[in-house]
Amino acid sequence: MPKSSKKTEGSFSDTFRRTKSQTQQRIRAFLDRRPHRSFRRTRRRDYIRPLTLPNYFSFNFFVTKTLLQYKSVFIWLVIVYAALTVAFLGLGSQQAFANLTDTLQETGAQVFEGNVGEIGKAGLLFASIATTGLNETPTEVQQLLAIIFIVLAWLTTVWLLRNLLAGHKVRFRDGLYSAGAPIVPTILLSLLLLIQFLPLAIALIGYAAAAGSGLLDGGIEAMLFWCAAGFLTVLSLYWATSTFFALVIITLPGMYPMRALRMAGDMVLGRRTTIFLRLLWMVLSVAVIWTIIMIPLILLTTWLGGVWPVFQSIPVVPIALLVMSSLTTVWVAAYIYLLYRKVVDNDAA
């Protein structure tokens, strides 16, 4: 046999053995880090990992206080994010808001006279505004730009907080120019996060179909549906909990997506429920703040539009919607990063 063929076979077998050895080492390392085994009982002492965090309200105040401490930096981030949104995606349509408020224009003033039923109408109007954004159906380019802007706001917030909390004197310009380096792996992890939410989306689609067909009226069919929907929902939430931390870890220099996922999985091991409850509290906090601010504003705008018709042409609600969206994006990014920092500090202690 020619020497070249022997060298080729030798190099192939060496590569195969090296790859096999590396794979076995990764599997052993993974099993050493993870106490759970299929079809085996995991003892509590093996998976309980203490995690000391501030209470829910205190942590919300801590996040807000941190942002206010460096308000001169993050105000610029909110302004730039809002300006990019208006420039490339447009401001919400005042005409769309006027069409939605037609049912409230005649009786909006009754809220101030004690007719509480109008608050329910305003709540429905708020839900419609929150889901549609007062914009027409965006094009594919606008949807892509919206994703890019959210990713850039996320990266800039994380970069600024990491450097500011480390004691470095940085400006918003530094974060805007330097934070975009890991944008490609961040987008890849964001796509993975969307894939992880597919089981939840399937459960919601199934619920809509089952509700329309009367499957949920009762019986064994309804029980089986709720079991399947609950399993799909828990599966999505189980996967996504660690991916949120991976989106923070990926911003570290020299980090790769799969390594970030492995590190995030190790961090949430034995704490997944605690961390998920914190993320759920974040969503509820945002929903409550939006409700407290937007519903009274909608009611007041509707009442003033009925008193002074010229007021109907002023885009108060679209501007408020833009400001709230920008503030929410920055606050949510800060919340997740500071939660990640608390977990890291807890492990270091």
N, C-alpha and C positions, 0 to 999 in steps of 0.2 A: 504494500500500500504506500502511495506517495507520502512524503513527510508532511506536505501541506494538509492532506486529509487528516493525518493523525493530530496535527496541531489544532485543526478546526474542531475535531471531536473532543480533544482535551480541553480546549477553551470553553466549549459548550457545556461539558460536564462540570467543569469548575464553576462556571457561572450558575448552573442549576443548583449545585451543592451550596454555593454561597447564598443564593437567594432563598433556598429552603431553610438554611440555618438562620438567616435573618428573620424569616417569617416565624419560625418556631420561637425565637427569642422575643419577638413582639407579642406573640400569643401568650407566652409565659409571663411576660411583664404585665400584660393586660389582666391575666387571671390573678396575679399577685396583688394588683391594685383593686380589683373588684371582688368582693366577698361572695356575691351571689352565684349560685350554680343551678342549672336547670334541674327540676324535679328533686331538689334537695332543700331541706329546711335551713334557712339562714338564721343563725343565732343573733339575738339582739345586740350582744356585745361586739359583734363583728361589723355591724353596719351603722350603729348609732355614732354620729359625729356631732359633738356639741357646736352650736353656733349662737353666739350672743350678739343680738342686734337691738338697737333702740326700738321702742314701741312704734306703732304705725304712725300716729300723729307726730311724734317727735322726729321721726325720720323725714316726714314731709316737710316739717319746719326746717330741718337741717339742710335739705336740698335747696329749699327756697332761700335760706340764709346764705348758703354758699354762693349761689348765683348773685344775690344782692351784694355780697361782699366784693365781688368783681363785676359789678354792674356796668362799669365803663367799658368793659370788654364785650360782655354778652349783649348789651343793648345794640352794639354795632352788628353783632351776628344776627339778631332779630331783624334789624333794619335791612341788612343786605339780603337776607333770605326772603323777606317780604317784597323787596324791590325786584328780585329775580323772578319771583312768582308772578307779580303784576306784569313785568316786561315780557315774559315768555308764555305765561299761561292765562294772563288776563285777570281782571277783578270780577268778582261776582256780579251778575246782572241785577241792577236795581229794578228793571222791568219784571224779571222773574220773581223777585221778592214781592213786588206790587201785585202780581197775579196770585201769588200764594196767600196774600193778606186780604184778598177781596172779601172773604167770609168774615173777617174780623173788623173791617173798616166801619161797619154800621154799629157794632156793639162793643168795640174795644174800650170805650170809655166806661162801660158798666163794671169793669174790673175795679175801678177806683170807687165804685158805689156799692161794692160788696158782692157782686155777682161772681162767685168763685168758679163757676162753670167756664168762664172765658179763659181761665188759666189752663184748663185742659185743652182748649183749642190752641192756645199759644204753645203748649207742649207738643201737640201734633205738628204744628208749624215748625217748631224748633227741630224736631226729629227729621222732617223733610229737608230742612236747610242743612242739617249736619250730614245727611247722606248724599245730597246732590251737590252741595257747595255753591248753589245758585249759578252754576255753569252749565252750558250745553255739553253734550257728550264730547269729551276730549278726543283729539286725534291720537294716532299711535305715537307720533312725534312728541306731542304734549305729555302723554303718559310716560314716555321714556325720560323726558326732561324732569317731570315731577319726581320720578324715582331718583334721578341723579342729584337733584337739589336736596332731597331728604337725606341721601347718603352723605353728601358733602356737609350738610348741617350736623349730622351725627358725628362724622370724623372730626370736624372742627371743634365741636363741643368737647369731645373726649380728649383731643390734643391739648386744648386750652386748660381744661381741668387738671390733666396730668401734670402739666408744667407749672401751673399756678399753685397747686397744692404741694409741689416739690420745692416751692420757694423761688422759682425762676421769674424774672420780670419779663413778661412777654406782652405783646400787644395783639389786637385782633388781626392785624395784617400778617403777623408771623404765623398765626394759626391758619389763616386762609391760604397762605402760600405753601405751608409745610404739611398740612394735614391730609392732603390728597394722595399721598404716596401709596397707601394700601387700598385704593379705591377698587381695584380689580378683585382682590380676594374678598373684600367686603361685599361687593355685588354678588360674587359666587355664593357666599354664605347667606346673603339675603334671598337668593333663589332657592337655596336649600331650605330656608325657613318657610318659604311659600310652599315647597313640596311637602314639608312636614305638616302643614295645615290642610293638606288635601283630604285626609280622613275626616277632619271636622267639616270641611266643605261638603263631602259626600253625605255626612250625617244631616246637614242642613237641607240639602237637596232632597234627601230621602224623607225628611220631616214634611217638607212642602208637598211632596207627592202623596205621602200617607195621609196628611190632613185633608187634602182634596178628595181622596178616594174613600174617606170614612174608615180607614184602617185603624185609627186611634180611638175608635169609639169604645173599645174594650175587648176582652177575650185574650186568648193565647197569642194571637197575631200582634196585638198591641204590646204585650209583655216582651215578645221576641224582638220587636222593633226597638223598644227602649233599651233593651240589653245591648243590641248591636250598636245603636247610636251612642250609648254611654261608653262602650269599648272604644269606638272610633275617636270620640272626644278626648278620652283619657290618653289615648295613644298620641294624638297630636300635641297635647299639653306636655306629656312626658318628654317627647323629643325636643319641643321648642324651648323648654326651660333652660337647658344647657346651651342652646344655640345663641340665646341672648348674651350670655357671658362670652361665648366664642367671638361674637361681634366686637367685644371690647378687647379680647386677647389678641385678635388679629391686627390691631393697631400697633402692637409692639414691633420694634425693628427686627427684620429678619424672620418674621413669623409666617408660617404657611397654614392654609385653611385646615388640612387634616390634623396637623399638630395642635392648632387652636381648638378644634373640636375635642381632641383627646384630653387636653388640659382642662377644658370647661367641664367635660364629663367627670373628671376626677374631682373637680372643685365641688360639684353639686351632689356627689355621691353621699347618700345618707342624709341629705338636706334638701332634696328636691321639692318636697311638699312645703317646707318653710319658705324657700325661695319663690316657688310658684305663688304662694299666698301673698308675698310681697309684690310680685308683679301684678296679681289680680287687684290688690289694693291700689296700685298705681293707676290702673285703668278706671277703677271706681272713683278715685279722687279726681281724675281728669273729667269724668262724666258729671260729677257733682259740681265742680267749678264752672264747667260750661253751662250747666243748667241754671246755676245761681246768677250768672252774668247775662246769658243770652235771652232767657225767657223774659225777665223784666225789661230788657232793652227792646225786645220785639213788641211787648205790650206798650211800652212808652212810645216807641216809634209809630205804632199803629194809631194810638190815641192822638198824638201830635199831628199825624197825617190827616186825621179826620177833622181836627180843629183848624189847621192851616194847610190847605191843599198843596201849597208850594213846597212844604216840607217833604212831600212824597218823592220829589226828584233828587233829594240829597241821599247818597248811598251810605247811610249810617250803618245799617246791618252788614252789607258787603265788606265795608272797611273793618268793622268789628270782627267779622268772621276771618278776615285775613290776619289781623293782629293776634287773635286767639290761636289760630293755627300755627303761626310762627312761634309764639310763646310756648305753646304746647310741645312743639317739636324739640325745642331746646330743653325744656324742663324734663321731658321724658328721657332724653339722652343723658342728662345730668343725673337723673334718678337711677337709671340702670348702671351707669359708671360708678356712682358713689356706693350703690349696693354691692357691686363687685369689689370695690375697695374695702368695704366693711368685711366681706368674707376673707379677703386676702389678709387684712390686718388681724382678723380672728385666728387664722391659721398661723400667722407669724408669732402671735402671742402664745 
